[in-house]
Amino acid sequence: MNETSTPKAGRGAAALFALLVFVPVFFFSGQLAAREISRYYALAWALFAGLIGFAIFRTGRVSFYRRIFFSASALAFLVHFKFSLFSKMFEASCFKEAPFCHIAMAPYFLNYLYQQYLAFMNGDWRLWGPLTLGAAWLFITLAIGRGWCSWACFYGGIDDGLSRAVPKPLIKAGKWALRLRDLPAALLVFLLLASFAYMLPVYCLWLCPFKFTETFMDADAGVRRLQYALMLAAIGALLLGPLLTRRRIFCSYLCPFAAWQAFWGRFNPFRISVDPAKCSGCTVCVSACPMTAIKCAPGGKAEISAYCNLCGECLEACPGGGFRYTLLGLDLPAGGRLAAALTAQNFFVWSALTLGAVFSSLWAPAALRDLVKLMAG
């Protein structure tokens, strides 16, 4: 770990930061939980998020503790919504309807615009309300931008956790990794056009690993076999890809939402910036980045692409402390003890961790309830 870029903070300040995470998470999680389960499960989830915030603030190790939270959130999603496919013991006891998949939203956007056009022509058009999916996406994009893919997405938590489950890659990412980096953008354009042409959610029907059930399969046997083959390839990218390469293969190359947020995330002020004066061109950051979002030739200067999702891995990997969180590429003015805590990194971590934990409240407290029920019965 690079100590020069991640100074430790006092326990008191870290405790205050943890409280600032805990309070909103418990409030919103409790509001959701009160409908079907005990608030104690929401309390447990909020305490966990607060402890993660305390650890990040106290040690400065953003990516290490972020991954613990992110992986726990993804595991909770699997427990509550997906493990029942393998055993009825994991049948969800509450919140049985999965939240709307944000990944499907991006390739279906033209269809959404067409629906809005029809609504306008029929006199039934209305602006986004505060509780609509469009308003939620806009808020998330303005709050954490591309950080969604490394702090909140349940797909990303699986990919990210598995990418660090092995000590070193069996398949090293060479030049092919950068050459294929724009593949999700091309995939997004294709899916936008195909979904609009067929008026169907093409991504959900052909590529989504979580749709690997009979419900979404075509009646024709030949078409169904092709669907199974493509979905199996996507599952392999999601589960085997990171274990073989220590890279987030599915998120980097097969997720259309990653390309969507790479574009719209530019409107978010948070960035990871590199100080050229501290960059020696050692390329350690290139090897460490799980999203293949850093380009650097040996002896050159690191360049961060739009695909960076603010995971913070490069901050801990860089031996010269050359990476840092910034606001639009700028550092906040230095000042006294209070100003020292008001850094771009702390602002971003609070925003991303709180939003990720609140979003995960749709399933994490329920997953705790499922596990308690399973152990009790």
ZIFENRA-V69441 format. One record per helix or strand of 2 or more residues. SS is the DSSP state (alpha for helix, beta for strand). FROM is the first residue (numbers start at 1). TO is the last residue. If there is no record, write none. Layout:
ss=[SS/SS]
from=[FROM/FROM]
to=[TO/TO]
This chain:
ss=[alpha/alpha/alpha/alpha/alpha/alpha/alpha/alpha/alpha/alpha/alpha/alpha/alpha/alpha/alpha/alpha/beta/alpha/alpha/beta/beta/alpha/beta/alpha/alpha/alpha]
from=[11/39/62/88/102/109/133/154/175/183/202/209/214/221/249/256/270/276/284/294/303/313/323/337/344/364]
to=[33/59/85/90/107/121/151/163/179/198/206/211/216/245/254/267/274/278/288/295/304/317/327/341/360/376]
